[in-house]
Amino acid sequence: MSKTNISDSLMLPCGATIKNRIGKSAMSENMGSKGFVSNRSFETLYGRWADGGTGLLITGNVMVDQRALGEAHNVVIEKGINDPCLKLWANAGRKNDTHIWVQLNHPGKQSPKFLSKLPVAPSAIPLKKPLSRVFNTPRELSESEILEIIERFAFAAKVCKESGFTGVQIHGAHGYLVSQFLSPTHNQRTDKWGGTIENRMRFVSEIYTAIRVEVGPDFPISIKLNSADFQKGGFTMEDSMKVVKHLSELGMDLIEISGGTYETPVMTGTNVKESTKAREAYFLDYCEEVRKIVKSPLMLTGGFRTSHGMNEALASGVCDMVGIARSLAINPDFSNELLSGKDVASLVKPLTTGFPFLDRTFPLEIVWYTDQIHLLGKGQDPNSKRSPLRSVFSMILELGMSAVKKVRG
Ligand SMILES: Cc1cc2nc3c(=O)[nH]c(=O)nc-3n(C[C@H](O)[C@H](O)[C@H](O)COP(=O)(O)O)c2cc1C
C-alpha cells in the first residue's frame, strides 16, 4: 500500500472529505469591525488562501461572548449580533472545494486588562508573574454561567453552519477557558466541574455534545488540544491522553495537536529545544503517543517547514494532516507549491527588531505575522521584508502601551 502524502484526500468520521492533508491552523486576524462583526477584508483574505491550494482553512479565534475578548479586534458570534459578512467570508473560503471551519473560543482569564476588568475562569486564580501585570485576577464562574457559556458555543456553531462555513473547531489549547478547565492548576473547583480529570473535562465534553445537537451528525467538529502544557502541576501527559481518548470516542472529527499557554508560549517555537526544532514538528513525540490510543484523524501543528518533513510525518502514520500557520501568512500559495511535488521549504525564520529588550517585551511572532495577514486582507501581497520594529510601533500606536505586553498564540 502506498504511503499517505500531502496530496491525498481525507474522509472524516462525519463523512465530509478534505481534498488534501494540508490544514491552515488558526491565526487570529485581529481585523474585526466595530460591533464585533467581520467585514470584506475577511472575504479577501480567505479567498486568497482558498486559491492557494490548502485543503482546510481554520479561521482565527472567534469569540462567543463580547464581554470576554482575547484581543481588541475579535469577531464575536452571539445572540443579538447580526453579521452579514459572515456569509461572504464563508463563501470565499469554500472556493475550490476548500473546507473553512471557524475556531470558537472563550479566553477565560486570558482576556487582558484593557479589555476585561474582571475576567472569568473556573477558579479565581491569577496568571503567574509577569503576566499578572497584564491580566486581572479572574472571578470564579457560577454553575449557571458555565451552562450559559456551553450554550454560547452551540449557538455560535449553529450560526457558522447557517452562514456557510463547513465546520467548527473548539479552541481547547493555549491556556484559554477550555484549557483552564482541563488544568488542575487553574481549575480548583470542588463541584462536578473540577477535581478529577473526568470532572475537569466535563466542560469540553458538554460543549462538544451541545454543538453536535445543533449542527447534526454530518458537520465536522474539531478541537485544538494541548500536549502537556509544560507547567509543573499543569495539564499532564496522562491527563491529556484521557481527554483525547474521551473526545475521540465522543466522535470528534479532527483533533489538532498543539501546545503551550501564555505562561509557557511554546506554540510558536519560543523555548522549544533545538533538537525538537530539527525534527520540524514541535509536538511530534506527543502526537505519536496520541496515535497509539485514538482512531480520530489527527492534525499536528507547529514547526512544519518543508514538504519532506510533512510527507515524512504523514507517511509514518503519526498524523493524518499537517497544520501550518506562519508559512501561510507570508506565502498564501505555499500549499500549491508543496502539492507541486517539488522539494519546497517555508520562508519562516527567526524575527528580531535588533533590540533584545524589545524582542523580549513584545510578542514579535504575533505582531509581525498579524501585519502580514492585514496586508493579505487588503488584497496586497505579504511583505517578508517588513521590519519587525515597524510592526511593534504600529501595534503601540494602535493599542497604546497598556495593551502591548501580552503574549498570545
Ligand atoms: C499571528 C498568529 C495568530 C495566532 N492565532 C491563533 C488563534 O487564534 N488560535 C490558535 O489556536 N492558534 C493561534 N496561533 C497559533 C498557530 O495556530 C500555530 O499553532 C503556531 O503558529 C505554530 O504553527 P507554525 O509553526 O506553522 O506557525 C497564532 C499564531 C500566530 C503566528
The ligand as an SDF file (V2000), in Angstrom:
LIG
                    3D

 31 33  0  0  0  0  0  0  0  0999 V2000
   -0.3470   35.7680   14.2970 C   0  0  0  0  0  0  0  0  0  0  0  0
   -0.7330   34.4640   14.9510 C   0  0  0  0  0  0  0  0  0  0  0  0
   -2.0020   34.3290   15.4830 C   0  0  0  0  0  0  0  0  0  0  0  0
   -2.4010   33.0990   16.0500 C   0  0  0  0  0  0  0  0  0  0  0  0
   -3.6910   32.9710   16.4780 N   0  0  0  0  0  0  0  0  0  0  0  0
   -4.1320   31.7550   16.8930 C   0  0  0  0  0  0  0  0  0  0  0  0
   -5.5130   31.5530   17.1680 C   0  0  0  0  0  0  0  0  0  0  0  0
   -6.3580   32.4330   17.0440 O   0  0  0  0  0  0  0  0  0  0  0  0
   -5.8760   30.3210   17.5750 N   0  0  0  0  0  0  0  0  0  0  0  0
   -4.9790   29.2780   17.6980 C   0  0  0  0  0  0  0  0  0  0  0  0
   -5.3660   28.1690   18.0470 O   0  0  0  0  0  0  0  0  0  0  0  0
   -3.6810   29.4510   17.4330 N   0  0  0  0  0  0  0  0  0  0  0  0
   -3.2310   30.6460   17.0090 C   0  0  0  0  0  0  0  0  0  0  0  0
   -1.9160   30.7920   16.6490 N   0  0  0  0  0  0  0  0  0  0  0  0
   -1.0020   29.6220   16.7230 C   0  0  0  0  0  0  0  0  0  0  0  0
   -0.9520   28.8710   15.3810 C   0  0  0  0  0  0  0  0  0  0  0  0
   -2.2110   28.3070   15.0410 O   0  0  0  0  0  0  0  0  0  0  0  0
    0.0750   27.7230   15.3970 C   0  0  0  0  0  0  0  0  0  0  0  0
   -0.3070   26.8100   16.4150 O   0  0  0  0  0  0  0  0  0  0  0  0
    1.5090   28.1990   15.6210 C   0  0  0  0  0  0  0  0  0  0  0  0
    1.7780   29.3810   14.8870 O   0  0  0  0  0  0  0  0  0  0  0  0
    2.5230   27.1240   15.2070 C   0  0  0  0  0  0  0  0  0  0  0  0
    2.4150   26.7820   13.8510 O   0  0  0  0  0  0  0  0  0  0  0  0
    3.5110   27.2910   12.7430 P   0  0  0  0  0  0  0  0  0  0  0  0
    4.8550   26.8560   13.2540 O   0  0  0  0  0  0  0  0  0  0  0  0
    3.1310   26.6150   11.4620 O   0  0  0  0  0  0  0  0  0  0  0  0
    3.3940   28.7670   12.6740 O   0  0  0  0  0  0  0  0  0  0  0  0
   -1.4900   32.0130   16.1140 C   0  0  0  0  0  0  0  0  0  0  0  0
   -0.1870   32.1750   15.6090 C   0  0  0  0  0  0  0  0  0  0  0  0
    0.1940   33.3750   15.0300 C   0  0  0  0  0  0  0  0  0  0  0  0
    1.5860   33.4970   14.4480 C   0  0  0  0  0  0  0  0  0  0  0  0
  1  2  1  0
  2  3  1  0
  2 30  2  0
  3  4  2  0
  4  5  1  0
  4 28  1  0
  5  6  2  0
  6  7  1  0
  6 13  1  0
  7  8  2  0
  7  9  1  0
  9 10  1  0
 10 11  2  0
 10 12  1  0
 12 13  2  0
 13 14  1  0
 14 15  1  0
 14 28  1  0
 15 16  1  0
 16 17  1  0
 16 18  1  0
 18 19  1  0
 18 20  1  0
 20 21  1  0
 20 22  1  0
 22 23  1  0
 23 24  1  0
 24 25  2  0
 24 26  1  0
 24 27  1  0
 28 29  2  0
 29 30  1  0
 30 31  1  0
M  END
$$$$
